[in-house]
Amino acid sequence: VQLQASGGGLVQAGGSLRLSCAASEGTFSGYTVAWFRQGSGQEREFVAAWRATGYPLYADSVKGRFTISKDNAKNTVYLQMNSLKPDDTAAYSCAAGRTILSTARNSQCYNYWGQGTLVTVSS
């Protein structure tokens, strides 16, 4: 599976962005598709995942503000980000892997990665 992430940009605090992760080769069938982010000088952290079972999973820091969804017809997973904060500034990457609930937040359990897309939230 090859992944292509897009949708990053510069937005003011309180604004919204929608990120897209498209499978250019293969499909997401049977895979958990997740978003991770890495801020400058920080470690990569889990943001959200669309599990292969069809249920979303969120980091506490984004719960209630971000929504992950999947369009099977377009082979694309979206991350709608609302009420953005400066702390959300990071490079966001999507990944696909065959994970279970207990491992879905662990970046090491994902085999396929797209390139990062930069999100900058100004105060």
C-alpha positions as a printed NumPy array, in Angstrom:
array([[  0.   ,   0.   ,   0.   ],
       [  1.339,   3.423,  -0.949],
       [ -0.007,   6.391,   0.936],
       [ -0.262,  10.024,  -0.066],
       [ -1.007,  12.635,   2.585],
       [ -2.207,  16.132,   1.79 ],
       [ -4.146,  19.065,   3.179],
       [ -1.723,  20.754,   5.533],
       [ -1.273,  24.486,   5.675],
       [ -1.218,  27.617,   7.787],
       [ -4.286,  28.451,   9.844],
       [ -5.096,  30.742,  12.731],
       [ -5.938,  29.378,  16.143],
       [ -9.558,  28.304,  16.251],
       [ -9.576,  27.494,  12.563],
       [-10.012,  24.2  ,  10.721],
       [ -8.152,  22.018,   8.256],
       [ -8.9  ,  18.684,   6.664],
       [ -6.099,  16.245,   5.97 ],
       [ -6.419,  13.443,   3.439],
       [ -4.583,  10.142,   3.223],
       [ -5.125,   8.364,  -0.083],
       [ -4.041,   4.855,  -0.977],
       [ -2.454,   5.155,  -4.412],
       [ -1.681,   1.468,  -4.734],
       [ -3.778,  -1.178,  -3.047],
       [ -6.626,  -0.552,  -0.658],
       [ -7.09 ,   0.003,   3.052],
       [ -9.131,  -3.158,   3.402],
       [ -8.102,  -4.961,   6.593],
       [ -5.786,  -2.162,   7.696],
       [ -5.94 ,   0.317,  10.504],
       [ -5.141,   3.752,   9.104],
       [ -3.745,   6.26 ,  11.551],
       [ -2.455,   9.781,  11.786],
       [  0.64 ,  10.61 ,  13.756],
       [  2.292,  13.991,  14.248],
       [  5.702,  15.239,  15.179],
       [  6.373,  18.766,  16.319],
       [  9.764,  20.437,  16.125],
       [ 12.061,  18.797,  18.645],
       [  9.343,  16.452,  19.822],
       [  8.716,  12.753,  19.536],
       [  6.16 ,  11.362,  17.151],
       [  2.765,  11.026,  18.785],
       [ -0.451,   9.258,  17.94 ],
       [ -3.359,  11.467,  16.874],
       [ -6.185,   9.284,  15.597],
       [ -6.877,   6.006,  13.847],
       [ -9.622,   4.431,  11.804],
       [ -9.513,   0.847,  12.868],
       [-10.061,  -2.029,  10.451],
       [-13.123,  -2.925,  12.529],
       [-14.686,   0.392,  11.509],
       [-14.29 ,   2.297,  14.764],
       [-12.28 ,   5.444,  15.419],
       [ -9.654,   5.937,  18.081],
       [ -8.39 ,   9.299,  19.314],
       [ -5.645,  10.72 ,  21.444],
       [ -7.036,  12.525,  24.473],
       [ -5.454,  15.774,  23.292],
       [ -7.619,  15.88 ,  20.148],
       [-10.816,  14.169,  21.297],
       [-13.814,  16.385,  20.597],
       [-11.877,  18.556,  18.135],
       [-10.656,  16.113,  15.482],
       [-12.724,  13.605,  13.54 ],
       [-11.319,  10.745,  11.509],
       [-13.373,   9.171,   8.744],
       [-12.957,   6.851,   5.797],
       [-14.349,   6.919,   2.274],
       [-14.112,   3.391,   0.907],
       [-15.052,   4.425,  -2.618],
       [-12.153,   6.872,  -2.735],
       [ -9.733,   4.74 ,  -0.708],
       [ -9.114,   7.783,   1.424],
       [ -9.013,   8.491,   5.144],
       [ -9.701,  12.02 ,   6.31 ],
       [ -8.769,  13.894,   9.454],
       [-11.034,  16.859,  10.058],
       [ -9.328,  19.173,  12.516],
       [-11.421,  21.86 ,  14.18 ],
       [-10.68 ,  24.347,  16.956],
       [ -7.01 ,  24.158,  16.136],
       [ -4.478,  25.317,  18.696],
       [ -0.846,  26.385,  18.321],
       [  0.086,  23.145,  20.114],
       [ -1.316,  21.253,  17.113],
       [  1.491,  22.607,  14.952],
       [  3.404,  19.606,  13.587],
       [  4.17 ,  17.477,  10.583],
       [  1.27 ,  15.056,  10.231],
       [  1.838,  11.643,   8.654],
       [ -0.584,   8.874,   7.85 ],
       [  0.219,   5.219,   8.235],
       [ -1.407,   1.855,   7.605],
       [ -0.903,  -1.372,   9.453],
       [ -2.582,  -4.516,  10.658],
       [ -2.999,  -3.581,  14.286],
       [ -5.223,  -4.577,  17.145],
       [ -6.753,  -2.205,  19.678],
       [ -3.855,  -2.509,  22.106],
       [ -1.281,  -1.633,  19.45 ],
       [ -3.147,   0.919,  17.347],
       [ -1.439,   3.873,  19.087],
       [  2.05 ,   2.453,  18.565],
       [  3.776,   3.843,  15.472],
       [  6.08 ,   0.826,  15.34 ],
       [  3.103,  -1.377,  14.482],
       [  2.504,   0.387,  11.168],
       [  4.219,  -0.89 ,   8.043],
       [  3.275,   1.739,   5.474],
       [  3.787,   5.465,   5.749],
       [  2.937,   8.451,   3.646],
       [  4.995,  11.617,   3.499],
       [  4.303,  14.259,   6.114],
       [  2.099,  17.268,   5.576],
       [  2.85 ,  20.348,   7.651],
       [  0.183,  21.971,   9.799],
       [  1.014,  25.353,  11.29 ],
       [ -1.389,  27.023,  13.692],
       [ -0.676,  30.639,  14.474],
       [ -1.784,  32.319,  17.703]])
